[in-house]
Amino acid sequence: MRIAVIGTGYVGLVSGACFAQAGYRVTCVDVDRAKVDSLTKGRVPIYEPGLTEVITEARRRRTLVFSSDARSAASSADIIFIAVGTPPRALDGHADLSNLHAVVATIAPALRDGCLVVVKSTVPVGTGDRIEQSLQDLRPDLEFDVASNPEFLRAGSAVGDFRKPDRVVVGAQSERATSVLASVYATLGVESARVLKTQRRSAELIKYAANGFLATKIAFINEIADLCESLDAQVQEVAQGIGLDARIGPQFLSAGPGFGGSCFPKDARALARTAEECGARMTSSRRCWPRTTGGSGRS
């Protein structure tokens, strides 16, 4: 089975390298030709423990190549993972999907029957529906599936997270797409019990909801820290006391300047924007999410 991973940022590079190490023939694609040349020469543009070794081994086994030609890579791939950035729009804070839609338009003419297009990028609910419609418009005779497979990689442990994930979310509208993705992760050694099979829209929302909840925990403990200062209590002790509750857990209960990093602020804003657009009231988001400077990293 051949896999194309479009986008060699944090998510795409880790995913492509790990798929290749598992024995799949993988082409990682990026529009930045200088970056592709650097990767081809063995220079990894990000530091992540174990990633260089994974890439080196896959390159040695000739299961991993790098390219700047997305159309060519897609033409020979059975599965195309799209892992391009979806930064916040300056105007309204919603996710900017221009890179994603550009990829779809580029690869559409080259896709072959039976292919599976998988969105790993963090995208608003309904994006998979729009991609499916775009491909149907561009290639009305093409047989294909579109799935959502959000990532949950943490900086500093991304390779381990990919190999031994808490869960793998597979969102698809067909049993065929679900089975194909589940079998790919089974090859990586992921137990079937850790593969959550959902509808595509649910998978898209799971990523935002997970990051929104973690951001809320950080914002909440900071509010408690302010209260502790007024009451002459120790926030570390309070955090420990509530974190020992198995329903809550100790993670993300360290008081600090607020949540930040590359994902939490943009995903919190995008989730709130999604709620506004569909008319859902999420009042807790307005209270808990404004403090977004500094603090925690990506997820």
N, C-alpha and C positions, 0 to 999 in steps of 0.2 A: 504493500500500500504506500502510495506517495502522498506526502503532506506538503502544502505550501503555507507558510506563516508570513503574513504581510504586516510589516511593522517590526523593527528590531529594537524597540525600546525595552524597558524593563520587563514587561510581560511577554512580549513576542520573543525576545532573545532567550529568556529562561525556558519558556514553553518549547520553542523549536529545538533547543539544545537537548532538553530532556527527552523529547520525542525521538530525536535522532539517536541518543544513547540507548534507547530501548530497542533500536533496530529499524525504525521507520526511515524511509528515504525522505529527507526534509530539505526544502529550499526556503531559506529565510530571505525575505525581500525588504528592501528599503529604498526610498527615493533618493536618499543621500548617498551618492556614489562614493564619496570620500569615506564614508562610514563603512560601506560595503567593501571597499578596497582594504581598509584597515582590518576588518574582521577576517577577510580572506588571508591576510598576512599573519593572522593569529593575535592581533591586538584587540582586546576586549574593552569597549569604551566605558563600561561601568564596573564598579567593584562589588562583587557579591561572592561570599565564601563558597568555594567549590565550583563556581560557574566556569572559570577558565579551564579547569581540569575536565569538566564535562564536554566543553566545546572541543578541546584538544583531542580527547578520545574519539568523539564522533567524527572529527575531521580525519583522524588517522584511519578510522574504519570506513571512510568515504560515505557516510550516511548523512552528512551535513554539508551543504554548500550555501553560498551567499550570492545574491543577485540583486540588480536594480530593475529587472524586467518582470513586473508583476504579471503581465499578460502571458508571457512564456511560462512562468512558473505555474500559473493557474491552468494552463492548457494540458499539463501532464499530471495534475494532482487529482486525487480522489476526494481529499478533504482540504478545504481552504479555510484556515483560521485568520480572521481579521483582528489585528491587535494594534490598531493605530490610536493615537491620542484623541481624546474628546475633551479639550480644555473648556473652561467656562467662557461664554460669550460676554464681552465687555458690557453690552447693552442691558442684559437681563439676568446674567448668571446661569442661564440654562446651558446644557452641554452643546458644544459646537460640533456638529456632525459632518462638516464639510469634507474632512479627510476621509471619513468612512464612505460617504456617497461617491467621492471621487474614485475610491478603490473599486466600488461596485461597478461603476461605469467603465472603468478600465478593464476589468477582468471579464465582464459579461460576454463579449464576443468570443472569448477563448474557452469558456467553460464547456465541459463535455457532459453528455447525458449521464445521469446517475450521481453527479457530484453533490457534495454536502458543503454548504457554506456556513461556517460557524463564527459567530460574533463573540470575541473575547473582550473587546472594548467595553467599557462601562457606558451604557447607553440608556436613554429614557424608555419607559415602557411603550411598546408599540413600534419600536424601531425595526424589529425583525419583520413585522408585518409590512412596513414600508419597503424594506429591502426585497422581500419576496415579490411585492407588486412591481418594483422597478425591474427585477430580473424577468418577470413574466412579460412586461411591456417590451423589454429589449430583446428577449429571446422567447417568443411565444411557444416555440416547439420544444424547448429544453425541459428535460426531466431533472428536477433538482429538489433539494430540501434546504431550509434555512433553520439553524438552531442557535440557541443562546447557551454559552458555556462561560459564565463570568469567572474571573480569577479572584483568589483570596491570598495572594502572596504578600509576605511581610518582608520589609527590608532587613537584610542580615540573615534571613533564614529561608529565602525564596526557593532555593534548590530543594531543601528538605521539605518545605511546604508542598512543593509540586509532587515530589515522590511519595510523601506520606501525608496527604491532606486530611484535614478534619472532615471535609466532605467535598464531593465533586457534584456541582449542580449542572444537570443536563436538561435544558428546556427545549422541547420540540413538539411539533404538531403531528408527527408521524412515528409509528413504531420503528420503521426502518432507520430513521435518523437517530432515534434514541438508542437502538441496538448497536449501531455502528460506533457511536461515541462511547458507549459503555464498554464495548470490546476493546477500543483503543486504550482506555484507562486500565482495563483488566490486564492488558499486556504490560503496563507499567507496574503492576503489582497492587493496584488499588482494589481493596475488597469490595464486593458488590454491595455490601451493607452501607458503604460510605458514598455510594452513588445515589443521589437524590434525583429522581426523574419527575419533571414537572411540565406544565404547559410553558410555552415560550415566554409569555408575558410575566408569568410568575418568576421565572428565572431572572428576567431583566430587573424586576423589582427587588429580588432577594439581595442583590449586590448593594443597591442603594439603602435598603432597610438595614442591612448589617452594619454598614459604615455609619449610617445615621444613629443607630443604637449605641455604637461604640463612642461616637462623638458626644452623644447625650450623656453617657457615663462620665466622660471627662468634664463636660460642662457642669454636671450635677455635683461632682465632688468639689469643684471650684466654688460653687455656691455654698456648699457646706463649709469650705475653708473660710469663706467670709463670715459665716455664722459663728464658726469656732473662735475667730478673733474677737468677736463681740461678746462671746460668752466665756472667754478664757478656758477654752477646751483645746485639745490637741487633735488636729485633723488626721494625723497619721494613725492615731489610736482609733478614731472613729472609722476611718477607712478599713483598718484591719478588722474591726468588729463587724462591720457590715459585709466585708469581703469573705469572711468565714462562713457566711450563709451560702450553701451550695446553689441556691437559686440565683444568687448575685455574682459570686466569684470575685477574686481580688484584682483581675486584670482591668486596666484602664481606670483605676481608682487612685492614681497618684496626683495630688493637687499640684498645679503648676500654672504657667502663663496662659494655658488654653490649648485647644487642639489646632494642629496645623498640618504641615507636610503637603504632599502632592495630591492627596485624595480626599481627606475628610472635608476640607472647606468646600471644594467644588461639588462633591457628591451631596453634601448637606444642602447647599444652595439649589442644586438641580432637583433634589427630592422635594424641597419646599415649592419650587417653581412648578413641578409636575402636579402637586396637590392643588395649587392655585388654578392651574389650567383646567383641571377636571372638576373644580368646584368643591373639593374635599377640604374640610376644616381641620387643620393640623396646628392647633394653637400652641402646643408644647414646643413645636419647632421654632416658633417666633420667640419664645422665652429662653430656650436653651442654646440656640445655635449661633448667636451673633459673635461670641467670643472665639475668634478663629486665628489669633496670632500666636506664633511659636508652638511649643508643645509637641504633641505626638506625631509620629511619622505615618507612613502609608499602610494600607491594607487592601 
